[in-house]
Amino acid sequence: MQNEEKRKRIIAAFTVSGVILIVILFAVVIYQIVEISVLSERRSKLRQEYEQILDRIEEGSEWLENYELNKDAIMYKLALENGYRPR
């Protein structure tokens, strides 16, 4: 009779341990899914920011090229706007 009780207790302990292990593994899987989702969202935002920065760099390059081509005219215009009067 004691052996059978011991056996039942051992089986119950293994069952509880198995259920707890399954619950913990399930929680870990849920956490990983949420983490992947958050990181994916962050990656998407960073990629969008990267594209915006590249666009701004390209616009700046175009402005710089325009400035280099028309530097004298731009400087003359700014000088006139700031009070320079040609002789």
HELIX and SHEET records of a PDB file:
HELIX    1   1 GLN A    2  LEU A   69  1                                  68    
HELIX    2   2 LYS A   71  GLU A   81  1                                  11    
END                                                                             
